[in-house]
Amino acid sequence: MCSKGHHFYMASALKLAKKGRFGVGSNPMVGCVIVHNGQIIANGYHQKIGQNHAEINALEKIDFQAQNADIYTTLEPCSHQGKTPPCVDMIIKAKPRQVIIASLDNSLRVSSVKLMQAAGIKVITGILEEQAQILNRGFFKRIQTQMPFVSCKIATSLDGKTALNNGQSQWITSEYARADGQQLRSHNQAIITGSNTVLNDNPRMDVRNPKLPSPIKIVMDRSGKIINKNLNIFKGMRTTITNKTPQQVLKMLGDMGINNTLIEAGAKLSGAFLQAGLIDEFVIYQAPVIMGSKTRSMLDFNIENMDAKIKLNIQDIRMIGTDIKIIAQPK
């Protein structure tokens, strides 16, 4: 093992991988560092879909000469011809001492570990595996289920209310929470909302920071209510109006190569996704205000007994300005 340990170098590779968040599209985020005698001699990350992968970007810096070096990569190198040649072929030609991998690729097209081992290269897997899988959870889920990882964002009062009975909902949370929500949008390739939200709030559903990407917008409109093309939803990134079911919408997005999607909708549509078992994570911004009884709850669905309640695992709780941000996943 190198002097600083496998975890140190893999953590460096994971940090690099995150830099590709806004460019890799349907591909996974991958980082790579090459270590010789305890020193990082080259690094790289997958920057943009269709361009070189992380391992090639790192190997180029040392002219593909990796003898007696260790290659750390956050994902099993590709072994198939895509928009770029197989990375594993170049790794084998570079003759590293060993290759350390955080997470294996769950795609049936990838079999790099066996190829490298057959070439006499030692392979170690599972170093910071959980962190690597969380980083690319959308990619892994889409490969496994043909649907993206689904987050549901909700802004609510302390008593769990999201709007008045007349539909008014702006603004419950503070500007700090709303700014954080903008960052959340930029981390998703698509955003789903409903026709009632569009008509009641006339939202833009985009990212205000021009340096960050805005997601494509999907409006679920089963009754054909959206006919005014001057609504804010049609400004900026592409907007698709659809009458598909929640399952059909997610399958459509999976077919488009969407890894991560965000629901920002009213209680009825969000509740429909939840009852269908299609929400992977809630991101809840809870303001220190009480809105009372003449209001709408954060999720609209019915249960008949306590045994049917939906349990959540709390992943994170923190303050955002004066509001509480809760990240939770259904059990």
C-alpha positions, 0 to 999 in steps of 0.5 A: 500500500502507498504511504498515505493509504488507499483511502487518501488517494481514492478520496482525491479521485472522488473529489475530482469526479465531482468536477464533472457533474455538469458536463458528463450528461448520461455518463457517470462522474469519474475521477482518477489519480495515478500514484508512484512512490507515494506521490500523485504524478497525474490526475484527471476526470471525465469532463464532458460526454463524448470526450476522454474518460478520467483514466485517459485524461490522467494517463495522457499526462504521463505519456501512458507510461505507468510502470510501477505506478498505482491507478486509482479510479472511482469506477471500473474502467469501461471495456466497450466501444462507445463515443470513446475507445475502451479505457481498459485497453489503454490501462493495460498498455500503460502497465501499472503495478495495480489498479484500485477501484472504488465501485464496479460498474453494474452495466453488463457491457463492462468486464474490465477487472477480469481483463486487467487481471488476465494481463497480470495487473493486480486489481483491488476493489471496494475502496470508498465504494459507498461514497462512489455509489452515492456520487453516481446513484442516478447513473446506477439506478438508470442502468438497473431500472431504466428510470432516473433517481428521483428527488422530491423537493418540498417547501413547508411550514413547521406544521407541514403546510405548503400552500393556502387553500386558494393555492398561494404558496410564495414564499414560505421559506427564506431566500437562503433556502430558495437559493439552496433549492436553486443549487438542487435544481442544477444537480438534476437533469430534469424537473417535473411539475404539474399543471396546477403548480404552473397555473397557480404560481407561474414558476420558471423552474430554472436556475438563476445562476447563469454559470449553472445548468438548468434542467429540462422541464416536464409538465404533467398535464392529464387534463390539457390545462396548459395552453398559454405558451406565454407562461414562464415555464416555456422560457429558457430550457426545453419544456415538454407537456405530457399526459403520461403517468408517473411511471411512464414519465420516468421511463421516458426520462430514462430512455433520454439518458436522464440520471437524476430528476427533481419533482417540484409539484403540488401535494397531489402529484407528489403524493401520487409519485410517493404512493407509486413508490417512485420517490427515492429521496425527499429534500424538505425545507421547513420554515419556522412558521405556522400556517394553520388549518385552512391550508394544504398539506405537503403530500396528498394521499390517503391511508386507512390505518397507522400500519400503512404510514410511510417510514423514512430514514433521515439522511441529513438535517441542517440549518439553511438560514432560518430554515431547516433542511431535511434529507430523507429516504423512504425505507 
